[in-house]
Amino acid sequence: MKSNCRETQEKVYRYLDSEMGPYRRWQVRRHLRRCPPCTDGFSFESSLKQRVQKGCVDDVPEELLTRIKAFLGQNGPTDTSVDPTAGGSDV
């Protein structure tokens, strides 16, 4: 296995989860366009992730949602050092 294949395979889940910057995403896409074996592996992992997402959906009871909202309304976020809406970048 080539080292760039190994590097790409190590990045596949971060790519699928959109946990990398635009330049790194471009690097992964470029490699996948040029390497059919890695593309096959990527297609499998992507399909697997989609199936797991579809199959692992639970309905949260309305009572629990109400209790969580009330708790957060009273206490606020516990960790203000991290902005959960901020996206990380690998660039």
Protein Blocks (a to p, Z undefined) as FASTA:
>chain_A
ZZklmmmmmmmmmmmnopacfklmmmmmmmmmmmmklmmmmmmmmmmmmmmmmmmcccdd
fklmmmmmmmmmmnopfblkbcfkbccdfZZ
